[in-house]
Structure formats: C-alpha cells, structure tokens
Amino acid sequence: MFRLCYVWAVIGLGLYLLIQSFPALDLDLAARFGALVLLGVLAEWLVVSFPHGQLSSGFAVVLATFLVFGPAAAMWVNGLATLVGQGIVNRGNSFRTTLFNAAQHVLAVSGGAWTYAALGGGVPDGGRLAAGNIVPLLGFAAVYFALNHLLVYFYLHPRRRAFPSINWPDTLRWDAALYLFALPVAALMAYLYRIAGETAALLFFLPILALQLFLRRAVRLELTNRELTVLYEVAKRLGTSLHVNRLIEIILSETRRILPYHTAAVFLWDEERELFHACAVRSPYADDIRAMVAGRDEGVVGWAAERKEPAIVEDARDDPRFAGEPGLAQFLRSLITIPLMVEDEVLGVFLVGDRRPGAYDRRNLHVLTIIGGQAAVAIYNALLCERTARLASRDPLTGLANRHQFMLRARAELDRAREEEEPLSLLLLELMNLAEVNARYGQAFGDRVLVQAGRMLTAHLPATAVVARYGGRVFAALLPGVGEVAAAETATGLARALEQRPIGDGEGHEVLPAVAAAAAALSRGVMELDDLLAAAEEALRHAADERRAAAGWTRARGARPR
C-alpha cells in the first residue's frame, strides 16, 4: 500500500508541475522541442538498465534544454522523452512504472531548477552559460542526480531485493561518470546552439551516445565477470554439502546474486507420491507455494519437466499453455524454468519468476541453465548418499529402522528425556507363532506376516514413536512422553488388535498372529538404556509365558488355514 501511494503521489506531483509550467512554454519553438524529445527518446532506447535504476545520457539533453530554453522546456522535454522512450522500449515495465519514471525526471528537473535559482543562478546577457552560473549549474546537476536516485530508491525500497552482483554503489559510480561527461557536452551543445544553430548542437550529442554505448558494453563485460565469479562460487559451495535441503538453499541464495526475482523455488520429484513438491521457496507467498504439488503433466512445473529443456515464459497471463491454470502462473508473469536432469532422468524443476512480463532474457536463461546443471549433479549425489544412508539404517524387509539405528535414536531420546525430565517408555512386541508359520507355509508367507505386523504397529502408534525391527520376530517402539501405565495399555491394545486381524497370502491361506507385548518405562531404578532394555525384555518374557498359558491357545492353533 505504501509503495502504491508513493508511486501515484510522484506521478500526480509530476503532472501538476507540467501543468503549472505549461504557460511558460514558447509554443513557437515546438519543432525544436520535438527534436530534443527525439534525442531523449534515442537516449532511452540505449539505456543501460539495472535493478537499482538506469544509466542514460538523457541528462545531457535535459541540461542543454535548461541552458537554452529554461526549466519549463526542460521538464516537458525530459518527461515526454522518458514517457515515449520507455513506452516503446519498456523492458517489462508496467504503464504505471513508465509514468513514474517520467514524473520522477520532471521532479528532478524542478528540484534542480529550484537549486539553480537558490544559488543565485539567473539569465544574464551571456545566458545561463555565464561564468557566474558555474556553481548554480553544478548545484542543478547534483540535485538532479540525487533526486533521481532517491526517488528510485524509495520506489524499490518496500520490495527491494538483495542483489550483491549489482549494488547501489556500482550504479551511483557508473551514473556519476556519465553525468560528469554529460556536463561539458551539454554546455557545448548550448553554446553551439547559440552561435551555429540547432543542427550543430544536435550533432554534438552523438559523442555522448557513443559513450553510452561504450559504457553499456563495459557494464555488460563487468557483469559477465561477476556472473562467472558467482558461478565459480556456486560450484564450490555445492561441493561442500551433501544435504539436499542445504544444497537447494545455496542455489536460491546464489541465484539472487546475479538475477533479481520475486519468487524462486525448487520442486523435487517424489517417487512414492508420483508428484513434484516444493523443497525450498523464496517468495512473499512461500507458505502457499510449499503446499503446491504437481504431476508430470500439471501446471508450469509439470510442463517444464515434460519439456526437459530450459525455457523462458515471457508472459504467463497471455500464454495459452497456462491461461486460467491455478498456481504460479496466476501471480508470476515472467518465468524461467530449468529442469534438473541427470542423464535422461528429471529430478525436479528449478523455477524463478517475476510479476512483470518480459523481465528475463536469453542471457538470464543461459546463466540459470549453468547453475541448474551444477545443481542437478549435486542434488543427485546428495539424494544417492541419503538413499544409501537410509538403506543402511533400515530393515530391508519391513522398511522400519534396524536395531543399530534404533539404538542410536534410543540413546538420543533417553538423554533428552532425562534432561527435560519427561517420561519415556520402551515397548517390545513378539510374533510368537512365526516359526510355525514359516514351517507350515514357507518363509515368504512368514515375511508377509512380518511386513503386515510392522505396518499395523506403525499405524497404531503416535507419529512421535520410533518403531524398529528389534530382531527376528521382535519389534520395538520407543514412546517419548508416554509413562509406564499408558505404555502398558498401548502394549495390550496392540497385541489384541494384531491377534484379531488375519493375514493372508491371497491364495486361501490366512494366519492369526499370536502376539506377546510388554513395556517398560524410565524410573528411579531404570535410568540407563541397558537397564530400560533389560526391563522391557524381562516384561516381554513374562507376557509370552502368560500368553502360552492362556486358556484356549496352543501352538497348533497359532497358524491355521481358512
């Protein structure tokens, strides 16, 4: 809201100054003013754009107009040249931004003219180029320069993005160099106009256009060097981490150093859900984007993955491929999509976007493609390492944590529980008739019983529980925050639930598991992990003995066909 009010306040004030100054214009000189406007348009055509502003030789036209025709003409020439020039080559700016830029230059001329008058500048017989006007003219240039940059700074401030590759000191340094060259050029243009006519004055503007072209190439060369530096830093930093989330954060942070964006996100493919999901997002709408998922043929992300090539979307709102689709295309008009690929496999999609149409070009696409290629290899290696570590810590049959991983987690949870003085319980569950099932129906059927039991155990326990295959036919579950009584009730309930659910092989064979379950909890006498395990195992032995002695149960009934 602040930015919107600020923009329209500047536009309104600029329009007011133009209206107020209109009576001071000599309309008989309209053709000459038009020629100056065309010079200004040419300067805007060759402008060097940055996230923090623009470099333009238009100041020479403005100052020359001020020296020859006065402040009213300078305001009108500057405002019209900016409006027409940026209206033709707007570089993705909205009409409101173009109006703001034109009004900003009108205000800068007005501020410079006021400073010129305040410092004693006038129109003596020698015109404004008289020796006594040197200080007022320098004041005009300084205030014009300062007002332009201040107005742009506050325009960008509410949404200003970190962009270390090109910062305010860089912009000020390059723009100051152009202004210093433009000062004598403008003075000579005004002088030539007085002694040789307008044609000579207009021709003298060509050297500063040449300087602007040279500066444009020099700036691009410097930016290329900085981009190469960033790419080197990206490659170096990507090699320092094997954690996927950390790698993705590096990608997003380093990208901002060379490319401004409203939103950036990395979507990775989830093989289990068969969907792309956002792993990392930088955006004002980050929470909404993190909740998004996309199939291989859904939305911008699915389109990018299916295409398998980097692409620029100039304006998603007008693109028939995304028109009317919910999601990113609703608020991002410019998009760059980079599929993260290793060989022919799409790991995910790297996406950056801006709310302006036409905000990105082929140069931006090229740089992001390089970053995306580096990122894809790093992410693939990280995923491979994580998958290997996960397999090493999991029971290959049930997918639950193995005994080694369980012991590591148990020690950590035990230390935390003792430090925070919270309850902690250990539950053990045994499939007592597994040997009989294996003997009667084979090892494959016994494996099915183990898998189903592990799934039911996980489903019946809270999400905070650490569930593992403790060994052979025994499962273990660590229950943080659960006391002894609640753990015992949970063990009894689990045993009852498992014994009431037959497990079949789809070929007519079914088994009712025979289950013994017991629990132990931290107490004054049980404070170490070995003590807790010993107490739980002892409780399990008692439960198994009671189960065997229970009326109506024999080993023969433990496994029966149905």
C-alpha positions as CSV (number, residue, x, y, z in Angstrom):
1,M,0.0,0.0,0.0
2,F,2.8,2.4,0.9
3,R,4.5,1.8,-2.5
4,L,1.3,2.3,-4.4
5,C,0.5,5.6,-2.6
6,Y,4.1,6.7,-3.2
7,V,4.1,5.9,-6.9
8,W,0.8,7.8,-7.5
9,A,1.9,10.7,-5.4
10,V,5.1,11.1,-7.5
11,I,3.0,10.7,-10.7
12,G,0.5,13.3,-9.5
13,L,3.1,15.8,-8.5
14,G,5.0,15.4,-11.8
15,L,1.7,16.0,-13.7
16,Y,1.0,19.1,-11.5
17,L,4.4,20.6,-12.3
18,L,3.9,20.0,-16.0
19,I,0.6,21.7,-16.0
20,Q,1.9,24.6,-13.9
21,S,4.9,25.1,-16.2
22,F,2.9,24.9,-19.5
23,P,2.1,28.6,-19.7
24,A,5.9,29.3,-19.6
25,L,6.5,27.3,-22.8
26,D,7.1,29.1,-26.1
27,L,5.0,27.0,-28.4
28,D,6.5,28.7,-31.4
29,L,9.6,26.6,-30.6
30,A,7.6,23.3,-30.6
31,A,9.6,21.9,-33.6
32,R,12.8,22.4,-31.7
33,F,11.4,20.9,-28.6
34,G,10.3,17.9,-30.6
35,A,13.9,17.4,-31.9
36,L,15.1,17.5,-28.3
37,V,12.5,15.0,-27.3
38,L,13.6,12.7,-30.1
39,L,17.2,12.9,-28.8
40,G,15.9,12.0,-25.4
41,V,14.0,9.0,-26.8
42,L,17.2,7.8,-28.5
43,A,19.0,8.0,-25.2
44,E,16.2,6.0,-23.5
45,W,16.4,3.5,-26.4
46,L,20.1,2.8,-25.5
47,V,19.6,3.0,-21.7
48,V,21.5,0.5,-19.5
49,S,19.0,-1.0,-17.1
50,F,19.9,-2.2,-13.5
51,P,17.7,-3.4,-10.6
52,H,18.6,-0.1,-8.9
53,G,17.9,2.2,-11.8
54,Q,19.1,3.1,-15.3
55,L,22.1,4.7,-17.0
56,S,21.1,7.2,-19.6
57,S,22.8,10.1,-21.5
58,G,19.5,11.9,-21.4
59,F,20.8,14.2,-18.8
60,A,22.9,16.0,-21.5
61,V,19.7,16.7,-23.4
62,V,17.9,17.9,-20.2
63,L,20.8,20.2,-19.2
64,A,21.2,21.6,-22.7
65,T,17.4,22.3,-22.9
66,F,17.6,24.0,-19.5
67,L,20.5,26.1,-20.5
68,V,18.9,27.3,-23.8
69,F,15.2,27.3,-23.1
70,G,14.7,27.3,-19.3
71,P,13.2,24.9,-16.7
72,A,9.7,24.6,-18.2
73,A,11.0,23.3,-21.5
74,A,13.5,21.0,-19.7
75,M,10.6,19.5,-17.7
76,W,8.4,18.9,-20.7
77,V,11.3,17.6,-22.9
78,N,12.5,15.2,-20.2
79,G,9.1,14.0,-19.2
80,L,7.9,13.3,-22.8
81,A,11.2,11.7,-23.8
82,T,11.0,9.3,-20.9
83,L,7.3,8.6,-21.4
84,V,7.7,7.9,-25.2
85,G,11.1,6.2,-25.0
86,Q,10.1,3.8,-22.2
87,G,6.7,3.3,-23.7
88,I,8.3,2.0,-26.8
89,V,11.1,0.0,-25.1
90,N,9.7,-0.6,-21.7
91,R,11.8,-3.6,-20.8
92,G,8.9,-5.3,-19.0
93,N,7.8,-2.2,-17.1
94,S,4.1,-1.7,-16.5
95,F,2.5,1.5,-17.7
96,R,2.4,2.8,-14.1
97,T,6.1,2.3,-13.8
98,T,6.7,4.2,-17.1
99,L,4.5,7.1,-15.7
100,F,6.5,7.1,-12.5
101,N,9.8,7.2,-14.4
102,A,8.6,10.2,-16.5
103,A,7.3,12.0,-13.4
104,Q,10.5,11.3,-11.5
105,H,12.5,13.1,-14.2
106,V,10.1,16.0,-14.1
107,L,10.6,16.3,-10.3
108,A,14.3,16.1,-10.7
109,V,14.4,19.0,-13.2
110,S,12.1,21.0,-10.9
111,G,14.4,20.4,-7.9
112,G,17.5,21.2,-10.0
113,A,16.0,24.4,-11.3
114,W,15.0,25.5,-7.7
115,T,18.6,24.8,-6.5
116,Y,20.0,26.7,-9.5
117,A,17.8,29.8,-8.6
118,A,18.6,29.4,-4.8
119,L,22.3,29.5,-5.6
120,G,21.9,32.8,-7.4
121,G,21.7,31.4,-11.0
122,G,20.0,33.6,-13.5
123,V,19.8,34.5,-17.2
124,P,22.4,37.3,-17.7
125,D,23.4,38.7,-21.1
126,G,25.7,35.7,-21.7
127,G,22.8,33.3,-20.9
128,R,22.9,30.6,-18.3
129,L,26.4,29.6,-19.5
130,A,27.8,32.8,-18.0
131,A,30.9,32.2,-15.7
132,G,28.9,33.4,-12.7
133,N,26.5,30.5,-13.1
134,I,29.1,27.7,-12.7
135,V,28.2,27.0,-9.1
136,P,24.4,27.1,-9.7
137,L,24.8,24.8,-12.6
138,L,26.8,22.3,-10.6
139,G,24.1,22.6,-8.0
140,F,21.4,21.8,-10.6
141,A,23.4,18.7,-11.7
142,A,23.9,17.5,-8.2
143,V,20.3,17.9,-7.1
144,Y,19.0,16.3,-10.4
145,F,21.3,13.4,-9.8
146,A,20.4,13.0,-6.1
147,L,16.7,13.3,-6.6
148,N,16.6,10.7,-9.4
149,H,18.4,8.1,-7.3
150,L,16.4,8.9,-4.1
151,L,13.1,8.6,-5.9
152,V,14.1,5.3,-7.4
153,Y,15.5,4.1,-4.1
154,F,12.2,4.7,-2.3
155,Y,10.3,3.2,-5.3
156,L,12.2,0.0,-4.8
157,H,12.6,0.0,-1.0
158,P,9.4,-1.8,0.1
159,R,10.2,-4.8,-2.1
160,R,14.0,-4.2,-2.7
161,R,15.8,-7.4,-3.2
162,A,19.3,-8.4,-2.2
163,F,21.3,-8.2,-5.4
164,P,25.0,-8.1,-4.4
165,S,26.2,-8.6,-8.0
166,I,25.0,-5.0,-8.9
167,N,24.5,-2.7,-5.9
168,W,23.8,0.9,-5.3
169,P,27.5,2.0,-5.2
170,D,28.0,0.4,-8.6
171,T,25.0,2.2,-10.0
172,L,26.0,5.5,-8.5
173,R,29.6,5.2,-9.7
174,W,28.6,4.4,-13.3
175,D,25.9,7.0,-13.4
176,A,28.2,9.7,-11.9
177,A,30.8,9.0,-14.6
178,L,28.1,9.5,-17.3
179,Y,26.9,12.8,-15.6
180,L,30.5,14.2,-15.4
181,F,30.9,13.6,-19.1
182,A,27.4,14.9,-19.9
183,L,28.0,18.3,-18.1
184,P,30.6,19.7,-20.6
185,V,28.8,18.1,-23.5
186,A,25.5,19.8,-22.6
187,A,27.3,23.1,-22.1
188,L,28.9,22.8,-25.5
189,M,25.6,21.9,-27.1
190,A,24.0,25.0,-25.6
191,Y,27.0,27.1,-26.8
192,L,26.8,25.7,-30.3
193,Y,23.1,26.3,-30.4
194,R,23.7,30.0,-29.7
195,I,26.4,30.5,-32.3
196,A,25.8,27.9,-35.0
197,G,22.2,26.8,-34.7
198,E,20.4,23.7,-33.6
199,T,21.9,21.3,-36.2
200,A,25.4,21.7,-34.8
201,A,24.1,21.4,-31.3
202,L,22.2,18.2,-32.1
203,L,25.2,16.6,-33.9
204,F,27.4,17.3,-30.8
205,F,25.1,14.9,-28.9
206,L,26.5,12.0,-30.9
207,P,29.7,11.6,-28.8
208,I,27.7,11.1,-25.6
209,L,25.6,8.5,-27.3
210,A,28.8,6.7,-28.3
211,L,30.0,6.9,-24.7
212,Q,26.7,5.4,-23.5
213,L,27.2,2.5,-26.0
214,F,30.7,2.1,-24.7
215,L,29.6,2.2,-21.1
216,R,26.8,-0.3,-22.0
217,R,29.4,-2.8,-23.3
218,A,31.8,-2.1,-20.4
219,V,29.0,-2.8,-17.9
220,R,28.0,-6.0,-19.6
221,L,31.6,-7.1,-19.5
222,E,31.8,-6.4,-15.8
223,L,28.6,-8.2,-15.2
224,T,29.8,-11.2,-17.1
225,N,32.9,-11.3,-15.0
226,R,30.8,-11.1,-11.8
227,E,28.5,-13.8,-13.2
228,L,31.5,-16.1,-13.8
229,T,32.6,-15.4,-10.2
230,V,29.2,-16.3,-8.9
231,L,29.1,-19.5,-11.0
232,Y,32.5,-20.4,-9.5
233,E,31.2,-19.8,-6.0
234,V,28.1,-21.8,-6.7
235,A,30.2,-24.8,-7.9
236,K,32.5,-24.5,-4.9
237,R,29.6,-24.2,-2.4
238,L,27.6,-27.0,-3.9
239,G,30.6,-29.3,-3.4
240,T,30.7,-28.6,0.3
241,S,27.4,-30.2,1.3
242,L,25.7,-33.5,0.7
243,H,22.4,-32.5,2.3
244,V,19.6,-31.9,-0.3
245,N,17.8,-29.1,1.6
246,R,21.1,-27.2,2.2
247,L,22.1,-27.6,-1.5
248,I,18.7,-26.1,-2.6
249,E,19.1,-23.1,-0.2
250,I,22.5,-22.5,-1.7
251,I,21.0,-22.5,-5.2
252,L,18.3,-20.0,-4.3
253,S,20.7,-17.6,-2.4
254,E,23.4,-17.6,-5.1
255,T,20.9,-17.1,-7.9
256,R,19.7,-13.9,-6.2
257,R,23.3,-12.5,-6.5
258,I,23.0,-12.4,-10.3
259,L,19.3,-12.3,-11.0
260,P,16.5,-10.4,-9.3
261,Y,13.3,-12.3,-8.8
262,H,10.0,-12.1,-7.0
263,T,9.8,-15.9,-6.4
264,A,12.2,-18.8,-6.7
265,A,11.6,-22.4,-5.9
266,V,13.0,-25.9,-6.4
267,F,10.5,-28.7,-6.9
268,L,11.7,-32.3,-6.5
269,W,10.1,-35.4,-7.7
270,D,8.7,-37.7,-5.0
271,E,8.7,-41.3,-6.4
272,E,6.3,-42.6,-3.7
273,R,3.6,-40.0,-4.3
274,E,4.5,-39.5,-8.0
275,L,4.3,-35.8,-7.6
276,F,6.6,-32.7,-7.7
277,H,6.7,-30.9,-4.3
278,A,8.4,-27.7,-3.3
279,C,11.5,-28.4,-1.3
280,A,12.6,-24.7,-0.9
281,V,10.9,-21.5,-1.7
282,R,11.8,-17.8,-1.5
283,S,8.8,-15.7,-2.1
284,P,6.2,-13.5,-0.3
285,Y,3.8,-16.4,-1.0
286,A,6.2,-19.1,0.3
287,D,3.7,-20.9,2.5
288,D,1.2,-21.2,-0.4
289,I,3.8,-22.5,-2.8
290,R,5.1,-25.1,-0.3
291,A,1.6,-26.5,-0.2
292,M,1.6,-26.9,-4.0
293,V,2.1,-30.3,-5.7
294,A,2.1,-31.1,-9.4
295,G,2.0,-34.2,-11.6
296,R,4.2,-34.7,-14.6
297,D,1.6,-33.0,-16.8
298,E,0.2,-30.4,-14.5
299,G,0.9,-26.7,-14.4
300,V,4.1,-24.8,-15.1
301,V,6.2,-27.4,-13.2
302,G,4.8,-30.4,-15.0
303,W,5.2,-28.6,-18.3
304,A,8.8,-27.8,-17.6
305,A,9.6,-31.4,-16.5
306,E,7.8,-32.8,-19.6
307,R,9.7,-30.4,-21.9
308,K,13.1,-31.4,-20.4
309,E,14.7,-28.1,-21.7
310,P,15.3,-24.7,-20.1
311,A,12.7,-22.2,-21.2
312,I,11.5,-18.6,-20.8
313,V,7.9,-17.7,-20.4
314,E,7.5,-14.1,-21.4
315,D,4.0,-13.6,-20.1
316,A,2.2,-16.5,-18.4
317,R,-1.0,-14.5,-18.4
318,D,-1.2,-14.3,-22.1
319,D,0.3,-17.8,-22.8
320,P,-2.3,-20.2,-23.9
321,R,-0.4,-23.1,-22.2
322,F,-1.0,-21.6,-18.8
323,A,-4.0,-19.3,-19.2
324,G,-6.6,-20.0,-16.5
325,E,-4.4,-22.5,-14.6
326,P,-4.2,-22.1,-10.9
327,G,-0.9,-21.8,-9.1
328,L,2.3,-20.0,-10.1
329,A,1.0,-18.6,-13.4
330,Q,-1.6,-16.6,-11.5
331,F,0.8,-14.2,-10.0
332,L,4.1,-14.7,-11.9
333,R,4.0,-13.3,-15.4
334,S,7.7,-13.8,-16.3
335,L,9.2,-17.3,-15.7
336,I,12.4,-19.1,-16.2
337,T,12.1,-22.9,-15.8
338,I,15.1,-25.2,-15.6
339,P,14.6,-29.0,-15.4
340,L,17.1,-30.5,-13.1
341,M,18.3,-33.6,-15.0
342,V,20.9,-36.3,-14.7
343,E,21.2,-38.2,-18.0
344,D,17.6,-38.5,-19.0
345,E,16.1,-38.5,-15.5
346,V,14.2,-35.4,-14.3
347,L,15.0,-34.9,-10.6
348,G,13.0,-31.7,-10.3
349,V,12.4,-28.2,-11.6
350,F,14.2,-25.0,-10.7
351,L,12.0,-22.0,-11.3
352,V,12.4,-18.2,-10.9
353,G,9.7,-15.7,-11.7
354,D,8.8,-12.0,-11.6
355,R,5.4,-10.2,-11.6
356,R,6.4,-8.1,-14.6
357,P,6.1,-9.5,-18.1
358,G,9.3,-9.8,-20.2
359,A,11.5,-9.5,-17.1
360,Y,14.1,-12.0,-18.3
361,D,16.2,-12.6,-21.4
362,R,18.3,-15.2,-23.1
363,R,21.4,-14.2,-21.0
364,N,19.5,-14.9,-17.8
365,L,18.4,-18.2,-19.2
366,H,21.9,-19.2,-20.1
367,V,23.3,-18.4,-16.6
368,L,20.5,-20.2,-14.8
369,T,21.0,-23.2,-17.1
370,I,24.6,-23.5,-16.0
371,I,23.6,-23.2,-12.3
372,G,20.8,-25.8,-12.9
373,G,23.2,-28.2,-14.4
374,Q,25.6,-27.9,-11.5
375,A,22.7,-28.2,-9.0
376,A,21.3,-31.3,-10.7
377,V,24.5,-33.2,-10.3
378,A,24.9,-32.1,-6.7
379,I,21.3,-32.9,-5.8
380,Y,21.6,-36.3,-7.5
381,N,24.7,-37.2,-5.5
382,A,23.1,-35.9,-2.2
383,L,20.0,-38.0,-2.9
384,L,22.1,-41.0,-3.6
385,C,24.0,-40.6,-0.4
386,E,20.8,-40.1,1.6
387,R,19.3,-43.2,0.0
388,T,22.4,-45.2,0.8
389,A,22.3,-44.0,4.4
390,R,18.6,-44.7,4.7
391,L,19.1,-48.2,3.4
392,A,21.9,-48.8,5.8
393,S,19.7,-47.7,8.7
394,R,16.6,-49.6,7.7
395,D,15.5,-53.2,7.9
396,P,15.4,-54.4,4.3
397,L,12.2,-56.5,4.8
398,T,9.9,-54.2,6.7
399,G,11.4,-50.8,5.9
400,L,11.5,-50.0,9.6
401,A,14.6,-48.8,11.4
402,N,17.0,-51.6,12.1
403,R,18.4,-52.4,15.5
404,H,21.6,-50.3,15.1
405,Q,19.6,-47.2,14.1
406,F,17.1,-47.8,16.8
407,M,19.8,-47.9,19.5
408,L,21.2,-44.6,18.2
409,R,17.8,-42.9,18.4
410,A,17.0,-44.5,21.7
411,R,20.2,-43.1,23.3
412,A,19.4,-39.6,21.9
413,E,15.8,-39.8,23.2
414,L,16.9,-41.1,26.5
415,D,19.3,-38.2,27.0
416,R,16.6,-35.7,26.0
417,A,14.0,-37.3,28.4
418,R,16.4,-37.2,31.4
419,E,17.5,-33.6,30.6
420,E,13.9,-32.4,30.3
421,E,12.5,-34.7,33.0
422,E,9.9,-36.2,30.6
423,P,8.6,-39.8,30.6
424,L,9.9,-42.3,28.1
425,S,8.8,-45.9,27.6
426,L,10.0,-48.8,25.5
427,L,7.5,-51.3,24.0
428,L,8.5,-54.7,22.7
429,L,6.2,-56.9,20.7
430,E,6.9,-60.6,19.7
431,L,5.2,-62.7,16.9
432,M,5.2,-65.9,18.9
433,N,4.0,-68.3,16.2
434,L,6.2,-67.0,13.4
435,A,8.3,-70.2,13.4
436,E,5.2,-72.3,13.0
437,V,4.0,-70.1,10.1
438,N,7.4,-70.5,8.4
439,A,7.3,-74.2,8.8
440,R,3.8,-74.6,7.6
441,Y,3.5,-72.0,4.8
442,G,7.1,-71.2,3.9
443,Q,9.5,-68.3,4.5
444,A,7.7,-66.0,2.0
445,F,4.5,-66.2,3.9
446,G,6.3,-65.6,7.2
447,D,7.9,-62.5,5.6
448,R,4.4,-61.2,4.7
449,V,3.3,-61.6,8.3
450,L,6.3,-59.6,9.5
451,V,5.7,-56.8,6.9
452,Q,2.0,-56.6,7.8
453,A,2.7,-56.6,11.5
454,G,5.2,-53.7,11.1
455,R,2.7,-51.7,9.1
456,M,0.0,-52.2,11.7
457,L,2.4,-51.3,14.5
458,T,3.3,-48.1,12.8
459,A,-0.3,-47.2,12.1
460,H,-1.4,-47.8,15.7
461,L,1.4,-45.8,17.4
462,P,1.7,-42.0,17.5
463,A,3.9,-40.2,14.9
464,T,6.5,-39.4,17.6
465,A,7.2,-43.1,18.2
466,V,10.4,-44.6,16.9
467,V,9.5,-48.1,15.5
468,A,12.1,-50.7,14.6
469,R,12.6,-54.4,13.9
470,Y,14.5,-55.3,17.0
471,G,15.5,-58.7,15.9
472,G,14.0,-61.8,14.3
473,R,10.3,-61.8,15.3
474,V,10.5,-59.0,17.8
475,F,9.6,-55.3,17.1
476,A,10.5,-52.4,19.4
477,A,8.9,-49.0,19.8
478,L,10.3,-46.0,21.7
479,L,7.4,-43.8,23.1
480,P,8.6,-40.3,24.0
481,G,6.3,-38.6,26.5
482,V,4.5,-41.8,27.4
483,G,4.5,-43.0,31.0
484,E,4.5,-46.6,32.3
485,V,0.7,-47.0,32.7
486,A,-0.1,-45.6,29.2
487,A,2.7,-47.7,27.6
488,A,1.3,-50.9,29.2
489,E,-2.2,-50.1,28.0
490,T,-0.7,-49.4,24.5
491,A,1.1,-52.8,24.5
492,T,-2.1,-54.7,25.5
493,G,-4.1,-52.8,22.9
494,L,-1.6,-53.6,20.1
495,A,-1.4,-57.3,20.9
496,R,-5.2,-57.5,20.9
497,A,-5.5,-55.6,17.6
498,L,-2.9,-57.7,15.8
499,E,-4.4,-61.0,17.0
500,Q,-7.8,-60.0,15.7
501,R,-6.6,-59.3,12.2
502,P,-5.8,-62.3,10.0
503,I,-3.0,-62.0,7.5
504,G,-3.4,-63.9,4.1
505,D,-1.4,-64.6,1.0
506,G,-4.2,-64.2,-1.5
507,E,-4.2,-68.0,-2.2
508,G,-6.6,-69.1,0.6
509,H,-4.1,-69.2,3.4
510,E,-4.6,-66.9,6.4
511,V,-2.9,-66.6,9.8
512,L,-4.0,-65.1,13.1
513,P,-0.8,-63.9,14.7
514,A,-0.1,-64.9,18.2
515,V,1.3,-61.8,19.9
516,A,3.1,-61.0,23.2
517,A,3.7,-57.4,24.0
518,A,5.1,-55.6,27.1
519,A,6.6,-52.2,28.0
520,A,9.0,-50.7,30.5
521,A,9.5,-47.0,31.4
522,L,12.1,-44.8,32.9
523,S,12.1,-44.7,36.7
524,R,14.4,-44.2,39.5
525,G,15.8,-47.7,39.1
526,V,15.8,-47.6,35.4
527,M,17.8,-44.6,34.1
528,E,20.2,-46.1,31.6
529,L,19.4,-47.6,28.2
530,D,20.7,-51.0,29.1
531,D,18.5,-51.0,32.2
532,L,15.5,-50.0,30.1
533,L,16.1,-52.7,27.5
534,A,16.6,-55.3,30.2
535,A,13.4,-54.3,31.9
536,A,11.4,-54.4,28.7
537,E,12.8,-57.8,27.7
538,E,12.0,-59.2,31.1
539,A,8.5,-57.9,30.8
540,L,8.2,-59.4,27.4
541,R,9.3,-62.9,28.7
542,H,6.6,-62.7,31.3
543,A,4.0,-61.6,28.8
544,A,5.0,-64.5,26.5
545,D,4.7,-67.0,29.3
546,E,1.3,-65.7,30.3
547,R,0.2,-65.9,26.6
548,R,1.2,-69.5,26.3
549,A,-0.5,-70.4,29.5
550,A,-3.7,-68.6,28.5
551,A,-6.7,-70.8,28.2
552,G,-7.8,-71.8,24.7
553,W,-4.4,-71.2,22.9
554,T,-2.0,-73.9,21.8
555,R,0.9,-73.8,19.3
556,A,-1.3,-75.9,16.9
557,R,-3.9,-73.1,16.7
558,G,-1.3,-70.4,16.2
559,A,-1.4,-70.9,12.4
560,R,-4.3,-72.4,10.6
561,P,-5.7,-72.4,7.0
562,R,-9.0,-70.8,6.3
